[in-house]
Amino acid sequence: MTELPKTGRLLAIDPGSKTLGLAITDVSQMMAHPLRTVKRSKWTQDREQLSKVIEEQQVVGIVMGYPRNADGSEGPACQAVRALVRNLEALTDLPILLQDERFTTSEAEAALIGRNTKQSGRLDAAAAAIILEDYLRGR
């Protein structure tokens, strides 16, 4: 298992085919906050946006959502995430950890509905925050 630094900002990515949900921790890694959603495009444009976030937020590690099937098996979405991780590894030397993200989108939907918040553009970032919170709780 990849080791992530115990202090400094961690970036979570909830990878989807159309968007990347992003969330960030505080420097002490006590809390996770939704950051934003990036509309996916060509890798060169995605890379540019992710590089900017990594630099601006002074990220020390990445927690990547890993979309296993409900039964725990791996499907095509996992292969797509592995390809994204390979691209990120070419971009940065930051450690990248795969975090099981089953059911995080439905958790995020429930949380947003409970707050009467407009979901447009916030769902993926909220799901990324849940992925990050799950990592922080489980380490």
N, C-alpha and C positions, 0 to 999 in steps of 0.2 A: 504494500500500500504506500502511496506517495505521502511523504510527510510535508505538511504545510507549516510555515512559521507560526509561532504562538502569539506574536504581536504584529501589528501592521494591518493595513486594510486588505481584506480578501474580497475578490470579485466573484460573484456567482453568475453563471450564464445558464438560462433556460433555453436550450436550442430548439427551434422549430423550423419548419421548412420555409416559412414566410417571415418570421421575426426571431430576434434574439432578445429575450428578457434579461435585463441586467439588474443586479442588486449588489450592495456594498456593505461591508461592516465598518464600524468605527475602528480606530487604531487599536483599542484594547480588545477588540473582537468580542464584545459583550452583546452587541445588538446588530441586527441586519435590517437594512432599509431598501425598499425598491428604489432603483435609480432611474431607469428609463427603458424604453423598448426601441430596438434598432430594426428597421425594415431591412430584410436581407436583400442583397443584390449580388453582383459579381464579387468574388472573394477579394479582389483588390479594393473595392469600396468597403466591404465588411471589415477587412484588415485595417484600413485607415481609421474607421470609427472605433474599433476595439483598441488600437494603439493609442488613440487620443485619450480614451477613458483610462487605460492602464497608466499612462503618463500623468494625466491630470489628478487622478485619485491616488497616485503613488502606491499602486497595488503590489503586494508581496507574494500573492498566490491566487490560484483560480480554482473554484469549485464548479465543475461542469455537471449539469443535470444529465443523468444517464437513464433514458426512458425504457426500462425493462417492461416486459409484458406483465399483466396482473399475476400470472403464475410464476414470475421470476425469470422466465426465459428471455433470450435476446432475439429481437427481430430486426427488420430493415432499419428502423429508426436508430438502433444502437450502432449499426454500421455507419450511418450518416454522422453520428456524434464522433465516432472514432476518426473519421476523415477530418472533421472539424478540429479535433484535438491535434492531429498530425499537422494541419495548417498552422495552428497556434504555436506548436512546438518549433516550427520554422520561424515564427515571428518573435518569440520571446523565450528566455531561459527560465521563466517563472515556473514553479512546480504547479502541475495540474492534477487535480484529484477528481475521479468520477464518483458522483453521489447518486444513489438510487433516487429517482424522482417520481416513482409511481404515485399517482393520486394528488400530486401537488397542484395541478391546474384546477381540479375540483375543489381542493381546499381554498385556493385563492379566490375562486368564484364565490364560494360561500362567505368568505371574509369580506369581499367587496359588496356583496348583496346585503350583508348584515350592517354595513356602514352607509347604505344608500349612496354609494359612490358610482359614478359613471365608469363602466368597465372599459370603454374604448381606450386602447393603448396602455392600460394599467395592468391588465390581467397577467401578461407575460412577465412583467417586472415584479408583480406580487408573487407569482409562482417562483421566480428566482430567489426572492427573499425567503420563501418557505424552504427551498432547497438549502439555502445558506443556514437558516435556523436549525434545520435537521442536522446538518454537519456539525454546527457548534454544540448542539446538545449531545451528539453521539461521540465526540472525540474524547 
